[in-house]
Amino acid sequence: MIQMTRSILPVGQGAFYLEQFHLDSGKINVVYDCGSSTNVEFVKKQIDDNFALGEEVQAVFISHFDVDHINGIEYLLEHCHVRHIFFPFVTRKNISILLLNYFCKSGNATSNSFEYRFIEDPSRAVSSIRQENQTSTNDNFVTVLHPVLPSHGDEEYLQDQQDARHWSDDDLVQSIRSGDSVLRHIDTMSSALSGKIDWQYIPFNFKREERYKQFMDALCFEFKGPCDPEKLVKRCIDDPSLIKKVRSAFNKVSGTHNSNSLVLFSGCISPLPSRQEILLDRLEKNSSCPCYTESAPSGCLYTGDYEAAGVQKWHELERALSDKFDYIECVQLPHHGSRHNFNTEFLNFLNCKYYFASAGYRNKYKLPSISVLLEIFYSGKYPIIVTEQSKHGLRFSIDLN
C-alpha cells in the first residue's frame, strides 16, 4: 500500500505546497512553490518541520517568479537535496520586466539577492547555492533545471527551446514541452512508483504577451521616450530612485504582471480506489474533525497566478487539461482567490470538493475575494483559507490501494 499526503502549509501571503509519497522503500517529496511575502521565516519553519537536514526533494515546481512564490527556495536548497526544478520558460525580453517587477515589490534595487539571481539565471543561482553549501556528503549531487516551454506551434517551440539554453551551457538545463508528463525525467521517483500506481505530474506554461506592450507604452510615458527594459534594470541598480517611475508604469497595466504562469496537474489518472482523511486546522497534531471519503479521486490542480477569468482563457485551460478534470478533487484558487483570476467553471469539476487559497491573515490585498468564497460555498463545496497562523493548515492523507 502507498500512502500520500498533500499538505497546504501555513506561510501566509504566498504559497508552499508539499506532496509526500510514503513507500516501503522510503519517502518521495514534491514541492509546488516555496515563498511568502508575509514573512519568509514562516517558510523556513515549515521546511525545518517537514524535512530532515539533507533530505532529498525529488521535484520542485515553480508557478512564476513573484517573490511570494520563490523567496523560500534559497533556504530549501540549503536545507535539502533538490533533484529537479521545473519552472516556466520566460523569454529574454520578459526577464527584464520580471526584474523590474521584483525591484518594485521588494523596494530594493539590488542584484545581490537570491531572488534577483534566480529570475536572471536560475541555473547559476542554484549552482552558487550548491557551491556555498557543498560538503563531502553531496559532492556528487546535482540539481537539474527544467524550463517548461509554452504550448504553441512547432516553429515557436524550436526558437524557445534554443533560447532556453541561454541560462547555462551545461547539461543541467533540460527544457520540456507543456503537457508532458515529467515523471520520466525523475528517475528515482518513476522507478519507485513503477508498477504500483499511475501517478502523473503534468505542467503547462501559459504564456501572456498582451501586457508586454501595455507596460512598454507606460514606461515610455513615464520616461518621456523609448525605454530599453534591460538597460533600465542596470539604471535602477545605479539609481534606485527610478523605481518610483517603474512602479507607476506597472500600476497603469491592468491585472497581474506575470508573462507566464505554470499550472500543474498532480494525480492518479486511473480509477484506483482510495480512502482519504482530510485534516483541517491543525497540521502539527491530529485533527479532531477528520472527514473520510471512499473511492475519491486524488488529483489536485495547482494554478499559481493563472488568469482563468473569461471565456478565452478558460478554453485555453480546458484544451490543455479537460481529460484530467474528472480526476481532480481539490483546486488551488488562482492568485490567492482573486475575483479577477477565478472562473465559475472551476465549480463544474465533477468530483472536486475543496478549493483552497494561501493568504495573509490580515493582508492588504483583501484576498481571497469574498464573492469567490461565497460562490464556492453556495455551490455546495468547501472554500478553505490557509494563513500563517501556527495551527492553521490543510492536509489530505490518501491511502492508494
HUURVEN-V180095 format. One record per helix or strand of 2 or more residues. SS is the DSSP state (a for helix, b for strand). FROM is the first residue (numbers start at 0). LEN is the number of residues. If there is no record, write none. Layout:
# HUURVEN-V180095
<<SS	FROM	LEN> <SS	FROM	LEN>>
This chain:
# HUURVEN-V180095
<<b	1	7> <b	13	10> <b	25	11> <a	39	11> <b	55	2> <b	58	4> <a	66	4> <a	72	7> <b	80	2> <b	83	5> <a	91	15> <a	113	7> <a	121	11> <b	143	6> <a	153	14> <b	175	2> <a	181	4> <a	186	7> <b	198	9> <a	209	13> <a	228	10> <a	239	12> <b	259	9> <b	273	7> <b	290	4> <b	298	4> <a	310	17> <b	327	5> <a	333	4> <a	338	3> <a	343	5> <b	353	5> <a	369	9> <b	381	5> <b	393	7>>
